[in-house]
């Protein structure tokens, strides 16, 4: 008697398909993104000058944001993130820097820069988070960035770097702190798909 072959999909494998991996361990490759901050901020400073007016703040933010966003996207594209991330970062930092710097009247004391940093982080977080197409992740990523950008400026100012030059982004102390702390949570917001193999038998 002829039998019709049947195909069975292994249950464990099928449930693994599409599953994402969340890890709060540092993703050490993400630390490389810290290297994008100093040159991006320096180039922005050369082109747009000090962050002492709304037009200068917008231009500084867009230029620095594009450099930072490109470095981040270079790693995230392997997780399916669109190149729109770069544009979003530029727009987010341009908007956030203009709003934050104006809010503190372009002052460079530690409290003012922490406040400006929080507003920058909000701008970057909202813009980047919008590319994730998930409201929960967007809200979480925005909150994380607001806190870490404020912390970045606080550490930079306390570390003695000449913030009186009115830079668009913080210095080495701040950017490595931000990158390290982001590395511990980035997988929760932009997860890597867990590899899975379907076992087919007949």
Backbone bond lengths (Angstrom), bond angles and torsions (degrees), N, CA, C in turn:
res aa  C-N    CA-C-N  psi(-1)  N-CA   C-N-CA  omega(-1)  CA-C   N-CA-C  phi
1 X - - - 1.457 - - 1.529 108.96 -
2 X 1.330 115.27 131.88 1.460 119.58 -179.79 1.531 110.39 -75.69
3 X 1.295 115.20 141.49 1.467 119.87 176.17 1.516 109.15 -118.99
4 X 1.306 115.18 148.74 1.459 120.33 179.21 1.518 108.23 -90.06
5 X 1.354 117.94 121.06 1.473 119.56 -179.41 1.524 110.31 -59.56
6 X 1.270 114.74 139.76 1.471 119.10 177.09 1.520 109.01 -115.33
7 X 1.289 114.76 150.63 1.464 120.61 -179.82 1.518 108.57 -110.44
8 X 1.327 116.21 126.46 1.443 120.92 179.86 1.529 109.75 -114.22
9 X 1.291 115.28 130.26 1.463 120.03 178.39 1.517 108.38 -99.63
10 X 1.284 115.87 123.19 1.451 120.37 -179.17 1.530 109.90 -55.58
11 X 1.341 115.91 127.84 1.462 120.88 -173.89 1.531 112.54 -61.47
12 X 1.313 115.33 -43.68 1.462 118.41 -178.35 1.512 111.36 -62.99
13 X 1.356 116.29 -38.79 1.449 119.82 -179.38 1.516 111.22 -70.01
14 X 1.341 116.16 -39.43 1.462 119.20 -177.48 1.523 111.42 -66.81
15 X 1.318 116.12 -36.30 1.460 118.06 178.93 1.518 111.11 -72.67
16 X 1.332 116.27 -23.01 1.468 119.54 178.21 1.518 111.37 -77.54
17 X 1.334 116.09 -24.95 1.455 119.39 -177.02 1.526 109.77 -62.58
18 X 1.330 115.34 130.10 1.448 120.23 178.69 1.519 113.94 80.96
19 X 1.327 116.83 -6.29 1.464 119.63 179.85 1.524 108.39 -71.60
20 X 1.299 117.28 145.75 1.449 120.93 178.31 1.518 109.84 -111.48
21 X 1.315 115.20 153.55 1.446 120.78 -177.44 1.529 109.36 -102.90
22 X 1.314 116.54 124.18 1.454 121.65 176.93 1.526 107.98 -106.34
23 X 1.290 116.48 128.35 1.448 120.29 -179.79 1.522 109.63 -139.58
24 X 1.320 115.98 135.85 1.449 120.11 177.19 1.522 110.52 -106.14
25 X 1.320 116.08 14.95 1.445 119.85 170.84 1.525 107.87 -81.64
26 X 1.326 118.29 151.30 1.470 119.76 -179.12 1.527 112.19 -59.90
27 X 1.313 115.41 135.24 1.461 121.47 171.21 1.525 104.59 -95.31
28 X 1.327 116.09 94.98 1.458 120.90 -166.43 1.526 113.78 -63.34
29 X 1.308 117.77 -25.33 1.464 119.10 176.46 1.529 111.16 -61.54
30 X 1.340 115.48 -29.24 1.468 119.66 -178.57 1.524 112.08 -63.01
31 X 1.337 117.20 -23.37 1.465 120.51 178.86 1.524 111.22 -61.51
32 X 1.325 117.16 -23.60 1.461 120.57 178.64 1.523 111.75 -63.29
33 X 1.331 116.74 -25.11 1.465 119.25 -179.54 1.525 111.72 -65.66
34 X 1.337 116.92 -23.05 1.463 120.38 178.50 1.525 110.85 -62.62
35 X 1.328 116.23 -29.52 1.465 120.42 -178.20 1.521 112.40 -68.51
36 X 1.332 117.28 -15.62 1.462 120.64 -179.17 1.523 112.41 -81.71
37 X 1.319 117.58 -21.55 1.465 120.50 -175.65 1.527 113.67 -64.92
38 X 1.348 119.59 -55.57 1.467 119.31 -176.84 1.533 114.31 -57.94
39 X 1.350 119.45 -51.62 1.469 117.55 -179.67 1.521 113.31 -65.34
40 X 1.333 117.04 -35.67 1.468 120.12 179.34 1.525 110.20 -64.80
41 X 1.341 116.19 -43.83 1.455 120.35 178.34 1.515 111.94 -66.75
42 X 1.332 116.74 -37.03 1.463 120.81 -179.41 1.525 111.36 -67.11
43 X 1.325 115.88 -45.14 1.464 120.16 178.32 1.527 110.43 -62.08
44 X 1.332 115.71 -42.96 1.463 119.87 178.36 1.526 110.58 -60.20
45 X 1.338 116.31 -40.09 1.456 121.64 -179.44 1.529 110.99 -66.19
46 X 1.322 116.28 -40.26 1.461 120.37 179.00 1.528 111.55 -64.62
47 X 1.323 115.85 -39.64 1.465 120.55 -176.47 1.526 111.99 -79.49
48 X 1.325 116.68 -46.98 1.464 120.57 -170.77 1.520 114.46 -104.92
49 X 1.330 117.48 -10.89 1.456 119.65 -179.42 1.518 112.78 79.47
50 X 1.317 116.33 -162.29 1.455 121.85 -178.87 1.533 111.45 -66.37
51 X 1.314 115.66 152.59 1.464 120.63 174.18 1.530 106.73 -84.11
52 X 1.339 115.11 82.46 1.461 119.65 -176.74 1.527 112.64 -130.51
53 X 1.329 115.49 11.71 1.462 120.38 177.04 1.524 107.50 -158.91
54 X 1.322 116.39 164.22 1.464 119.83 -178.77 1.532 112.46 -61.40
55 X 1.352 119.68 -47.90 1.468 119.21 179.28 1.526 112.74 -60.58
56 X 1.337 116.59 -41.56 1.464 120.14 179.24 1.518 111.28 -65.21
57 X 1.322 116.52 -38.08 1.461 120.66 179.93 1.526 111.09 -66.25
58 X 1.329 116.10 -43.74 1.467 119.30 179.69 1.519 110.71 -62.12
59 X 1.351 117.01 -47.86 1.460 120.28 -178.08 1.520 111.36 -65.28
60 X 1.322 116.70 -42.90 1.470 120.11 176.25 1.518 111.24 -58.19
61 X 1.327 115.78 -45.76 1.455 120.21 -177.89 1.513 113.05 -65.55
62 X 1.317 116.50 -41.32 1.468 120.27 -179.40 1.526 110.67 -64.62
63 X 1.332 116.79 -44.87 1.467 120.12 -178.70 1.524 110.98 -66.86
64 X 1.335 116.41 -49.99 1.470 119.93 -179.91 1.526 110.86 -64.12
65 X 1.323 116.25 -40.74 1.461 120.17 -179.88 1.514 112.86 -63.16
66 X 1.332 116.33 -36.87 1.467 119.50 179.13 1.528 110.68 -64.62
67 X 1.337 116.43 -41.23 1.463 119.75 179.20 1.513 112.54 -66.93
68 X 1.322 115.98 -44.96 1.465 120.59 179.22 1.522 110.67 -65.85
69 X 1.323 116.01 -44.72 1.462 120.58 -180.00 1.516 112.64 -61.63
70 X 1.336 116.46 -38.02 1.466 120.41 179.63 1.522 110.90 -65.22
71 X 1.336 116.40 -40.81 1.465 120.17 179.16 1.522 110.94 -65.30
72 X 1.304 116.71 -40.66 1.465 120.36 178.79 1.520 111.29 -67.92
73 X 1.323 116.00 -43.61 1.467 119.91 -179.18 1.526 111.74 -64.04
74 X 1.332 117.37 -32.07 1.463 120.56 179.56 1.533 110.93 -56.92
75 X 1.333 116.48 -30.68 1.463 120.63 176.66 1.524 112.26 -90.38
76 X 1.324 116.46 -38.47 1.469 120.23 -174.90 1.523 113.55 -77.24
77 X 1.323 118.53 -19.17 1.473 119.40 -178.14 1.530 111.18 -61.88
78 X 1.315 116.51 -26.05 1.468 119.85 177.84 1.528 111.09 -72.63
79 X 1.324 116.46 -11.77 1.457 121.45 176.34 1.525 110.90 -103.24
80 X 1.302 115.82 14.52 1.462 120.05 175.16 1.516 115.22 87.03
81 X 1.344 117.96 11.68 1.464 121.04 -179.98 1.530 109.51 -79.09
82 X 1.326 116.04 133.38 1.462 121.80 -178.39 1.527 111.36 -73.21
83 X 1.333 115.81 157.72 1.464 121.62 176.46 1.521 111.54 -65.14
84 X 1.323 116.53 -11.36 1.468 120.27 175.58 1.524 110.03 -58.85
85 X 1.337 117.01 -22.54 1.467 121.90 177.30 1.534 110.35 -53.71
86 X 1.329 117.43 -39.79 1.465 121.79 -178.56 1.523 110.54 -64.66
87 X 1.334 115.77 -47.44 1.467 120.95 179.62 1.528 110.24 -64.05
88 X 1.327 115.72 -42.14 1.466 120.35 -179.54 1.522 110.99 -61.64
89 X 1.338 116.87 -41.57 1.465 120.29 -179.97 1.515 110.84 -64.46
90 X 1.328 116.52 -41.59 1.464 120.60 179.01 1.529 111.07 -62.98
91 X 1.317 116.24 -45.78 1.466 120.20 179.94 1.530 110.62 -67.05
92 X 1.327 115.92 -42.86 1.461 120.52 -178.52 1.521 112.36 -62.54
93 X 1.347 116.83 -44.13 1.456 119.41 -179.11 1.532 110.90 -73.39
94 X 1.323 116.81 -36.87 1.456 119.61 177.29 1.520 111.35 -60.82
95 X 1.316 115.95 -45.32 1.465 121.02 179.48 1.526 111.37 -69.62
96 X 1.322 116.09 -46.63 1.461 120.68 -178.30 1.513 113.09 -64.19
97 X 1.338 116.90 -40.58 1.456 120.30 -179.49 1.528 110.98 -67.80
98 X 1.329 116.33 -41.44 1.463 119.85 178.28 1.523 110.83 -61.47
99 X 1.336 116.47 -44.93 1.463 120.37 -179.04 1.521 111.82 -70.43
100 X 1.326 116.22 -44.63 1.455 120.27 -177.10 1.517 113.51 -67.31
101 X 1.331 116.56 -43.11 1.464 119.80 179.97 1.528 111.16 -66.14
102 X 1.321 116.33 -40.52 1.468 119.83 177.96 1.519 110.76 -65.39
103 X 1.330 117.08 -37.52 1.456 121.81 -178.83 1.526 111.79 -59.15
104 X 1.339 116.34 -36.47 1.477 120.37 -178.44 1.530 111.11 -102.20
105 X 1.330 115.76 16.23 1.477 121.59 177.62 1.524 112.96 56.15
106 X 1.339 116.29 33.47 1.467 123.56 175.46 1.530 113.23 63.36
107 X 1.332 116.26 22.32 1.463 120.87 177.30 1.522 109.68 -75.93
108 X 1.343 116.69 157.83 1.464 120.61 -176.83 1.527 113.62 -124.95
109 X 1.325 117.91 21.99 1.460 119.59 173.09 1.525 108.24 -74.36
110 X 1.307 116.83 166.19 1.464 121.03 -171.88 1.531 112.93 -61.83
111 X 1.327 117.08 -38.23 1.457 119.97 179.93 1.524 111.38 -68.71
112 X 1.328 115.78 -41.77 1.463 120.45 179.76 1.530 111.39 -64.00
113 X 1.329 115.69 -43.22 1.464 118.79 -178.63 1.527 111.82 -70.23
114 X 1.319 117.18 -33.94 1.466 119.58 175.64 1.523 110.26 -64.61
115 X 1.322 116.01 -40.89 1.473 120.14 177.99 1.520 110.56 -65.98
116 X 1.326 116.10 -45.75 1.459 120.12 177.11 1.525 110.93 -59.33
117 X 1.330 116.10 -41.24 1.459 120.37 179.16 1.513 112.53 -61.97
118 X 1.330 116.29 -39.95 1.469 120.03 179.32 1.523 110.59 -62.78
119 X 1.337 116.33 -40.76 1.461 119.90 179.41 1.530 110.10 -68.91
120 X 1.327 117.24 -39.71 1.469 120.59 175.46 1.525 110.37 -59.69
121 X 1.334 115.32 -44.98 1.459 119.59 179.34 1.510 112.70 -61.88
122 X 1.326 116.40 -37.10 1.468 119.92 175.70 1.521 110.73 -62.00
123 X 1.334 115.34 -45.77 1.460 119.15 -179.63 1.518 112.41 -61.97
124 X 1.332 115.33 -47.32 1.469 120.21 179.66 1.531 110.58 -65.39
125 X 1.329 116.88 -44.36 1.464 121.08 -178.10 1.516 112.95 -62.42
126 X 1.332 116.58 -43.54 1.468 119.94 179.47 1.520 110.61 -64.92
127 X 1.337 116.21 -45.68 1.463 120.06 -177.47 1.530 111.90 -66.04
128 X 1.325 116.42 -46.65 1.468 119.64 178.27 1.519 110.71 -67.45
129 X 1.332 116.00 -42.10 1.460 120.24 -178.51 1.514 112.71 -61.26
130 X 1.327 116.84 -31.56 1.464 120.25 179.68 1.526 111.34 -63.69
131 X 1.331 117.51 -26.17 1.465 120.19 179.48 1.530 112.07 -77.04
132 X 1.341 116.85 -14.17 1.465 120.57 -178.73 1.521 112.92 -80.78
133 X 1.331 116.51 -14.41 1.476 122.72 175.90 1.528 112.62 56.93
134 X 1.312 115.06 37.70 1.460 120.71 179.05 1.512 107.17 -149.77
135 X 1.319 117.18 116.99 1.463 121.32 -173.63 1.522 111.80 -61.28
136 X 1.323 117.23 -43.34 1.462 120.94 -178.74 1.515 111.19 -61.41
137 X 1.332 115.58 -45.67 1.462 119.10 179.02 1.519 111.27 -66.17
138 X 1.321 117.37 -38.32 1.456 121.06 179.91 1.529 110.82 -61.85
139 X 1.328 115.90 -46.50 1.470 120.35 -179.98 1.532 110.40 -63.31
140 X 1.317 116.22 -44.97 1.457 120.17 -179.74 1.518 112.54 -64.19
141 X 1.330 115.96 -45.18 1.467 120.84 -179.03 1.527 110.60 -65.29
142 X 1.319 117.31 -35.46 1.464 121.61 177.68 1.526 110.19 -64.77
143 X 1.318 117.11 -45.46 1.464 121.08 179.60 1.523 111.31 -62.68
144 X 1.327 116.02 -43.67 1.463 120.59 179.17 1.527 110.69 -59.75
145 X 1.324 116.74 -45.91 1.458 120.11 -178.18 1.517 112.32 -67.32
146 X 1.328 117.61 -38.07 1.463 120.20 178.57 1.529 110.55 -59.52
147 X 1.323 116.16 -44.63 1.464 120.96 -179.34 1.528 110.79 -68.50
148 X 1.327 117.33 -45.52 1.456 120.42 -174.19 1.530 113.34 -72.56
149 X 1.328 117.21 -34.14 1.466 118.75 176.31 1.526 110.51 -68.96
150 X 1.318 117.25 -36.45 1.468 120.10 175.14 1.528 109.97 -64.90
151 X 1.327 116.48 -42.42 1.460 121.51 178.80 1.527 110.77 -64.44
152 X 1.333 116.51 -40.01 1.462 120.67 179.36 1.514 112.47 -58.29
153 X 1.320 116.24 -44.41 1.465 119.92 179.45 1.527 111.11 -71.05
154 X 1.320 116.66 -35.78 1.470 120.34 179.08 1.525 110.76 -62.78
155 X 1.328 116.30 -47.81 1.465 120.98 -179.46 1.518 111.29 -65.99
156 X 1.322 117.17 -40.48 1.461 120.89 179.18 1.518 111.11 -62.14
157 X 1.336 116.29 -45.85 1.464 120.53 -178.54 1.525 110.69 -66.40
158 X 1.327 116.90 -44.40 1.464 121.08 179.55 1.523 111.45 -65.57
159 X 1.342 116.56 -26.77 1.461 121.05 -178.60 1.516 114.05 -77.93
160 X 1.315 117.00 -5.25 1.460 119.83 174.59 1.514 115.80 91.52
161 X 1.330 118.21 7.97 1.461 120.39 177.59 1.530 108.86 -69.70
162 X 1.324 117.13 144.64 1.462 121.88 -175.73 1.528 111.16 -71.88
163 X 1.314 116.06 84.86 1.462 120.93 -179.42 1.520 111.87 -78.63
164 X 1.346 116.79 -8.80 1.451 120.73 179.19 1.517 113.04 -64.62
165 X 1.336 116.68 -13.68 1.466 120.84 177.41 1.530 112.31 -76.01
166 X 1.325 116.04 -4.69 1.470 122.79 177.08 1.541 112.03 57.17
167 X 1.324 113.76 60.61 1.457 121.42 179.31 1.526 111.33 -74.53
168 X 1.324 115.47 161.51 1.461 120.93 178.38 1.521 111.61 -78.66
169 X 1.333 116.46 -32.71 1.467 120.91 -178.53 1.520 109.18 -133.91
170 X 1.324 115.87 163.27 1.455 121.57 -177.51 1.520 111.87 -77.13
171 X 1.346 114.59 171.53 1.452 120.84 -175.80 1.513 114.93 -86.07
172 X 1.329 115.05 -165.69 1.464 121.76 -171.45 1.520 113.25 -59.18
173 X 1.325 117.40 -43.39 1.469 119.66 -179.69 1.531 110.22 -57.44
174 X 1.313 114.80 -47.55 1.460 119.70 -176.71 1.508 113.86 -69.14
175 X 1.345 116.35 -42.25 1.472 117.71 -174.81 1.525 111.98 -70.98
176 X 1.334 117.84 -34.37 1.465 118.65 177.64 1.525 111.33 -73.14
177 X 1.328 116.49 -33.23 1.468 119.30 175.21 1.519 110.02 -64.76
178 X 1.326 116.22 -47.49 1.467 120.47 179.02 1.526 111.32 -60.11
179 X 1.335 116.55 -46.95 1.462 119.98 -177.57 1.525 111.71 -63.18
180 X 1.335 116.56 -40.53 1.460 118.56 -179.70 1.523 111.10 -65.57
181 X 1.321 117.16 -46.82 1.462 119.79 -178.98 1.529 111.35 -66.47
182 X 1.323 117.19 -36.88 1.467 119.19 175.00 1.529 110.98 -63.94
183 X 1.324 116.28 -34.50 1.469 119.94 -177.90 1.519 112.75 -62.41
184 X 1.335 116.61 -23.21 1.460 119.82 -178.82 1.526 112.79 -84.23
185 X 1.333 117.05 -14.04 1.467 119.60 -176.58 1.518 113.79 -123.81
186 X 1.327 117.91 -10.40 1.466 119.93 -173.38 1.525 112.01 -58.62
187 X 1.330 117.59 -34.23 1.465 120.19 -178.72 1.522 112.59 -69.45
188 X 1.325 117.24 -19.61 1.460 120.05 177.05 1.525 110.92 -77.38
189 X 1.334 116.42 -24.44 1.455 120.41 -178.12 1.523 112.61 -102.74
190 X 1.326 116.11 -32.45 1.467 120.48 176.52 1.525 106.65 -128.15
191 X 1.325 117.85 76.65 1.468 121.28 -174.12 1.516 112.76 -71.38
192 X 1.314 114.36 150.19 1.463 120.50 173.76 1.520 107.91 -89.16
193 X 1.315 117.15 135.76 1.460 120.80 179.20 1.517 109.08 -64.20
194 X 1.307 116.32 134.05 1.463 121.00 179.60 1.513 109.40 -77.63
195 X 1.302 116.35 128.03 1.455 120.91 -178.94 1.532 110.00 -63.26
196 X 1.317 115.34 138.75 1.470 118.65 178.60 1.519 109.72 -145.18
197 X 1.303 116.83 148.07 1.453 122.42 179.93 1.515 108.49 -124.50
198 X 1.335 116.44 125.15 1.462 120.26 178.64 1.518 108.64 -84.80
199 X 1.314 116.15 127.03 1.450 120.80 177.32 1.525 108.62 -94.79
200 X 1.313 116.38 119.03 1.453 120.87 -177.27 1.526 108.89 -110.77
201 X 1.296 115.60 126.56 1.457 120.23 177.52 1.516 108.81 -125.58
202 X 1.256 115.65 158.53 1.465 119.27 178.67 1.519 110.14 -134.39
